Amino acid sequence: MATSRPFAYNTGSAIGGTEQIGNLAIGTPTAGFASTGLKWWEGPDEDLGYVIAHQTPSGQPGADGDTAYLGFFRSQALTESSFIELSDTISSQSFASGNDAKTWLNSNGYWTSWVNSGPTLLADLNASDPSSYGGVGSTWYDLTSNNNDGTLSAGSGTLTFGTAFGGEFDLNGGSGTRISFVNNSDTQLSTSTTKAYSIWFKADAVGFMSFSRTLMNKLQGLGGSSTGDGFFMGINSTDQLIAKVVSNNGSVTRSIAGIGATINTGTWYMATLVVKVSPDPDTFKLYINTTEVGSTTGGGSSLSSDNRSLLLGNYDSGVQNAMAFDGMIGNFYIYEGDFTSAEVQMLFDLTKTRFGY
């Protein structure tokens, strides 16, 4: 039996038993309504694809001869990628996830049957999208409604914008050369849910001697011993992706080195750190593109001092054996909730073409 629901174009008060999005009143599948003086339209079968309903205030011919003030789209398949493709076409945007698309659609008067069953996108920064960065200024704008914007700082090095790869920031790292994000509940680690931090990068130089080039850092250290909680991701002196997570006020450290996964200069990679701070196994994972290169426990049980800014491309004061990043950064994402290898694959597939895959 097909799954569909009734819709009405409603510019008045909300109607009991319905959801109101913009000027659309949306009922539940198979349910009817008492007379409201409005024309009710049955939507498409939601088992065949994700439905997007929209208002058409100028009206259009309805199938029964009445004027319709709403209309429908449906994705070709009941998949997130198909829903994103349809949403991109309707909105002229470029969404990183179905949840991101749904947020934009709802805020612009569209209803959709898409239900987010996966992780929540907390930050979406895309250097190729003019809405995220228009080519000038010191702010890299978050495309979600969470306003997790990045601040561009050249410091004593250089930080320039180019379009060779659709849009990217080129960092020639010196002291203070970085992209920074303020500390808040979105950028912080968590003991109650999984956080995923993903970055597209192309290195022009890797580690030197015992030093690691910094991709992401939310950690302060002193003489090699952390004085607070947070995390670090970088490329070590043997050209491997590494990461560490510190918890319990700096007393518990967990580290991963991506053994056998060599980072080559001049090649774009998507590096993803997935972690829930917990003593449970496999709660801290590290990926290069779609390959898991290491996993371990996520650390201790508390994060009382995870209060540093999140930095891309440089380290905070006192982090031992760290160097500034030298290369390009294209995209950056933060997610909350279970982030499995399937989510890593999907995120990679949505963005890989731009970076040469």
N, C-alpha and C positions, 0 to 999 in steps of 0.2 A: 504494500500500500504506500502510495506517495506521501511524502511529508511536505506540507505547505501550510501557509498561514495567511490570515486576512490583514490588509493594509487599508488605511484611509489617509487622505490629505486633510489635515486638521490644523487650522490656524487659531482655534479657540483653546479652551481649557483642556487639560489632560483628561483622558477618558479612562475610567476605572477598568482594570484588567488589561491595560495596554502599556507598552513602552513608548515614550515620546522622544523622537530624535528629530530635531529641527521642526519641520511642519508635518512630519510623518507619525501616525499612530500605528503601532505594530502589535498585533495580537500573538497569541501562542498557537502552535500548530493544531489544526482540526477544531479549534474553538470558535464559537459564534458569538455575536453580540446583540444586545437589545438595540432597538432603534435609537439612533443618535442624530438623525437628520443628515448623516453623511453617507456618501457612496463608498461601499467597501469592495475592495478588489482582492481576489485570491492570488497570492504570489506563486512563483514557479516552484517546481519540485526541488526541494533542498537535498534530496538524496543523490542528485546527478551532478551537483557542483555547488560552490558557495555563492549565495545570492547577495547582491547589492541593490538596495532600493534607493531611489532618488526622487526628489520633488521636481515637478515641471510646472511652475506657477503660470506659465502662458498657456498651458493645456495642450493636449494632443488627442487625436481620435482614439477612443477605446474600442475594444473588440466588440462590444455590444451596442455601439453607436453613441454611447454617452461620452462626454469629454472627460479625459483622464488627466489628473494633475500630479500624477506620479508615474514612475516607470521602473523597469528592472533590468539588471545585468546578471549573468550567471557565468562563473568560471567554467572552463572546459572540462575540468576534472575536480574531484574532491580532494585536492592536495594543496598544501601551503604554497608551493611554488606557482601553481596555476592561479591561486587567489592573488598572490603578489603581482603576477604578470598583469592580471585584469586591473588591479588597483593602480599599478603604475600607469597603465593606459588611460584610465579615467582621470587620474589626478595630475598627470605629467610630472610625477615625483619618481623617486627611486628608493623603494623601501627595502630595509634589511631583513624584515620579518613580517609575518602575518599580523602579529600584535601591533607593530608599528603602523602598518597599513590601516588596521581597524581604528586605532587612535585618531589618525588623520581623518578618516572617513566620517567617524562619529562627530568630530569637532567641526566638520564642514557640512553637516546636515544629511549625511548618508547613513543608512542602516545596513548592516551586513550580518549574515548568519555565521560568519567566522567566529569560532570560539577558541581562544588561546588555551591550548592544553599543555604548552611547553613553558620555557623560561620567559621572564619578562625583560624586555629591553629597557635598560636604564639610561644608556648613553649611546648615541649613534653619531659619530663625526666622520664625514666623508669629504675629503678635500676636492673631489671631482664634482660635487654638487654646489652650485652657486649659492643655494640657500644656507649651506654650511660654511662656505668661505667664498667670497666674491672676488678675491684676488688682492685686496688691500685691507689694512687694519691689523690689529693685534689680537683679534678674537676669532677663534675657530668655534663656530656655533654648533651646539647639540641639536640634531634634527628631531629629538623627542621633545615632549613638553616638560621635561624635568630640568631643563636649563643647566645641564652639566657642561658648560662651555669651557673651552681651553684657552689659555692666555699664552700667546707666542712671545718668547723673549730671546733675542739674539745674544745677550750677554757679551762676553769677550770673544765669541766666535761669530758665525754667521747663521742666519735662518732666513731662507728665501723661499718664495713660492714659484712653482713652475707648472707647466701643463703637458710635459712630454708623455706622461702616463695618465692623462685626463685631469690631473690635479694632484700635486704632492708638495710636501714641505721638505726642503733640502737643508739638513743641519750639518754644519762643520763645527763640531762641538768644542766649546771652550768653557770657561767658568760661567755658569748661569745661562748657557744656551739650552733651552728646554721649552716644552709645552706643559703648562701646569694646570691642575684642576684642584679646586678647593676641597678640603676634607669635609665630607658629609656622609650620611648613611648610605648613599648610593656608591660612593667610591671606596668606602671602607670594606674590610673583610667582615665575615660573619661567622658566628658559632651556631647559628640556627638554620641557615640556608646556604646553598652553594652559590658562589660568585664566580663568574667567568670574565676574564679580561683578554681581549683579542686585539692584535695590532698587525697591520700590513707594513712591512719594512723592506728596504733594500740597503744593505751595508756597503759602504765604500771602503771600510777598514774594519777588521775584527780585533780581537784582543792583542795585548802586547805583554810579553813576559808573563807575570802572574796576574795581570789585570784583566778585567772583563768590561766590554763595552755595554753601556746601560741602555736597555730598551724601555723598561718601566721601573719605577722605584716609588715606594711609599714607606720608606724605612730610614731611620737615622741610626748611625753607629758611632762608636768611639773606640779607636784602637783595635778594631776587629770585633768588638763585643757590642751587640745591639743595646741601645738604651731605651728601646720601646718596641712596640709591635708593628707589624706591617709586612711588606713583601718586596722582592727584588727579582727582576728578570733581565738577563743579558746574554752576551756572547762571550765565552771565555777564551783563554789564550790558545786553546786547541780547536777553536772554531766550532764549538758546540753550544747549543742553547742550554742555559742553566736558569734555575729559579730557586728561591728560598722563601719560606714563610716563617715569620717569628711571632710567637704568642706568649701568653702568661707573663706579660710585662718584661719581655726580652729574655726570658729564661729558657724557652723551648724553641728550637730551630729545626726545621725540616728542609732538606735540600734535594733537588733533582738535577742531574746533568744528563742531557740527551745523548747518551753514548751511541756512537755510530751515525748520528745525524749531523752531517757536516754543513755548516752555513758557508756558502760561497759568496764572495763579493760580486756585485753586479746582478744578482738574482733576487727577485721579489719572493718573500715568504710571508705566510700568515702564522704568527706565533700566538698560542692560546694557553693561558694559565687558568685552570679550573680548580677551585679549592673551597672546602668548608673546613674551618678550623675545628678539628675534632681528632681524638685519639683513634678513631675507627680507621681500618685499612682502606686504601684506595680513595681517600677523600681529597687528595692533592694530585692533580695530573697535569702533564705538560704535553702540548701537541706542536708539531711543525706541519703546516698545511693540514692534512687530515690524518697524519700518523702520530699515534701516541708514543712518545719517546721516554716516558718514565712515569711512575706513580708510587705513592707512599702514603703514610698517614698525614692528615692535615695539621698536626701539631697538638697543642694543648687544649685548654677549655675556656680561656678567657682572652679578651682583647681590650683590656682597660686603657692601654696607651697607644692605640692605633689612631693617631690624631695628626699625622703629617699630611701635607699636600701630596697628591698623586702627580708624579712627574714622568713625562715621556722624554727620552733622549738624554737624561742627565741624572746624577745622583744627588742626594741630600748631603749635608755636611757630615763628615765623619765616617761615611761608609768605606770600609777598607777595601783596597784592591779594585776600585771601580774607576772607569774612565767614561768620559762623555761619548755619546754615540756619534758616528760619522756616517751619514747616509740619508736616505729618504724615508718619510713616513706618509702613508696614503690614507689609511682608515683606522679608526679606533672604536671599539665597542665595549660596553659593560652589560652583562646580563645577571639576573638573579633567578635562582631556581635550578632544578636539575638540568644540567648541560651535558648531554651524552655525546658519544662519538657521532651519532646521527645529526645532532645540532651543529657540531663542528663541520661535518660534511656539507650540510645545507648552507652554512654561512660561507664556507669556501666556494661552493658552487655559484652562489649569488654574486660573487665579486671577482672570481678568478680570471675571467676573460680580459679585464682591464689590465691585469698584471702579467699577462703573457702565458696563461695556462689554457 
